[in-house]
Amino acid sequence: MKRILITGGGSGIGRAIAQYFADQGDDVTIAGRRMDALAETDGGRGMTCKQVDVTDEASVKALFDKPYDVVIANAGAGTAMRVADMPLEVWQSTLAVNLTGVFLTFREALNGMTAGGRLIAIASTASLKGGANIASYAAAKHGVLGLVRSLAVELAREGITCNAVCPGFVDTDMGQAAVTGVMERMNIPREKAEKMVVGGNPMRRMIRTDEVVAAVQFLTSPEASMVNGHALSVSGGEI
């Protein structure tokens, strides 16, 4: 039985990951901003639910009252906006959630993690390329990948691995919000907007959460012990 911590566990990818591992019998702790959403994720499975603000150092420290075997930094958020229109506070808040939050989570995880431990960041294909109207998000996710690759080298001799999973658009509330944003900006129907959103995916569809979960499960498995500093793209071949 693994002890697993997942940030951003109240919805979407984080919820799917948490429910999978809890159903496998692992000791799962989920953290997020809203306790009601965390309770919905748990659904009677017996997870430990903790409220956290991943941008706040003290809040993140409070999560680590015990060591974990697997820490999955999943909390994230993004706003579609042109750089020319972007207030500084939007830039800073995007980096705070998506990059500083991962740094704080991984730094605290290392205080009790031992050989065989796994650090996993849920990044994005935006870690691998840029895109219009996502500059702050892409910059933060590129930073996450730099952090992951650096930690992989730092921790290799300790037997701890650090990897990133990089999904394209996933069929979650966040993915659907991207579709809604395109609808509103371009005044087009949802079906057309969704086709545009997934246009970079050669399979032309949104990714299912279970497909992301499968990548995470592999990275936590004994067979992945030599996978380190890797960006595992779950994107249908998007480049």
N, C-alpha and C positions, 0 to 999 in steps of 0.2 A: 504493500500500500504506500503510495507516494503522498507526501504533503505538498499541496499545490496552492499557490496564490495567484489569483487572476484579478488585475485591475480592469475597470470598465466592465464589470461583470453583470451590470443591470440590464443589458440589452444586446442585440445583434450578435456579433462574432463572439464577444466575451461570454454572453449567455450560453451560446451553443457549446463552447469549449467547456465551460463549467459543468453543464448538464451531462456532457459526455463522460468526463472524468468521475463525476459523482456517481453516475450509473455504473461505472466500472469498479466502484468500491473504494476510490481514493478519498483521502481527507482533503476536502476542497474548502478554501477560504476565498470569498469573493468580496471585492471592494468597489465602491462607487459613490456617487454623490447622493443618491436617493435610496433610502432604506426600503421604501415600498417596491421599487423596481428590483432590488436585490432579493426581496422576499418572493417576488414572482419568479425570478430565476430559480431560486431554491425549490419552490413548489413541494415542500415537505421532504426533500431529499436529505436534510440534515447538514447542509453547508453552514459554515460560519460566515455571517454577513457583517461587514464593517464599513462604516461611512468614511470616505476619504476625499480630500482635495489633493490630487497628485502634483499640483503646483506649489503646495505648502510643505516645507521641509518637516515641520513638527508633525503634521498630519500623516505624512508618509512614514516617519519613524514609528509612529504608534501602531502601524500595521504589523510590525515585526516583533511581536512579543514571543515568537517561537521561530525556530529555523524552518526553512522550506527546502524541499528537494527540487522543486520546479517553480520558477517565478515567471509569469507571463505578463508583460507590460502591454496591455491592450487599450487602455484609456486613450481617447483621441477625439478631435473635433476639427472641423474645417469650415471656412467661409469662402464662397466663390466671389472673387472681386479682382478687378484690374488693379495693377500696381499703382497706376496714376491716381486712382480713387481711394487708395487704402490708407486709413488713419494709422498712425504709429501704434495706437493701442490694439488694433486688430492684428498687426504684425506681431507685436510682443505677446499677446495672449495666445496666438496660434503656436508660437514657439514654446511658450510656457507649458501648454498642455501636451503637445505632441513630442517635444524633445526634452525639455527640462524634467517633465514628469517621468520619462523613461530613465533618465540619469538618476534621479532621486530614488526611484524604485529599485533599480539595479544596485546602486551604491549601498542601500540599506540591506538588500538581500545578501550581499557578500559578507556581512558581519557574522552570519551563522551558517552559510552554505559550505558544504564539504565536498570532497571528491565525488564525482558522479552527478553533481548538481547541474541543472540546465536553466539558463537564462534565455528567454525567447521574447523578442519584440514583434508585435503585430504591426508591421510597417505598411507598405503600399507599393504598387507599381510607381507611385510618385516618388519613391526612393531611388528609382532607376532612370527616370526621365522627367523633364519638365512638361508644363502644359499651360495653356492660356487660362487665366483667371484663377490659378491655384498656386501662385508664387510663394505665398507664406507657408502653405501646407507642404508643397514640394520641398522647399528649403528645410523645413523642420524634419521631414521624412528622410531627406538626404543626410541630415545630421544624425538621425537615428542609425542609419546604416554605417556611418563613420564610427559612431560610438560602439556599435555591435562588433565591427571588425577590429577595433582597437582593443576592446575587452577580450575578444577571442584570443588575441596574442598575449595579453597580460595574464590571462587565467589558464592558459593551456597546460602549464606545468603543474597546476593544482588539480587537474582533472575535471575542471568545470568548463562547459561549453557555452558559447553565446552565439545565437543565430537570429535571423529575421525571417518572418514569413511575409511575403509581399503580394497581397491579393490585388486584383483589379476591382471593378465595381461588384460589390456583393449585394445580394438581395436582402437587405436589412433596411431599417428605418433611415439610416444614413444614406444608403444607396438610393432609396426612393426619394429622399430629399434632394439629391442631385438631379434626379429626373424632374421633380417639381420645379427646381430652380431654372432648368432649361426651358420648361414649358412657359414659365412666367416671363423670362427674359426675351424669348423669341415668339411668344404668343402662338404656340403650336399645340396640337393635341398630345396627350400622354404617350400614345403608341409611337408617334414620330420622335418625341423627345427621348424615349427609352432607346430607340434604335440609334440615335445620335450618341447617347451616353455610352452604349456598349460597342460603338463603332470601331474602337481600337482593339477589341477582342476578336481574333479571327473566328471564334466559335459563335459570335454574335448573340450572346446571351449573358445575363448576370450570373455570377458565381453563387452556388449554394453554400450556406454556412457549413454544411457537413463536409464539403470539399476543402474548406480551410481547416476544419477540425482534423481531418485526416493528415494534413501536413504537420500540424502541431503534434499530433499523436506520434508521428514518425520521429520527430526531433526529440521527443522524450523517451524514445525506446532505446534499449541496449544496443540495437543495431546501428544507431546514429551516433555512437560514442566518438567517431572520428569525423563527424560533420561539424565543423567549427568555423565561425566567421562567414557563414553562407547566407545568401539572400535567396530564399526559396520562393520563386514566383509561382503564384496560383492564379493564372490569368488567361488561360486558353491559348497561350502563345503570343501574347501582346509584347511588342518590343518598342 
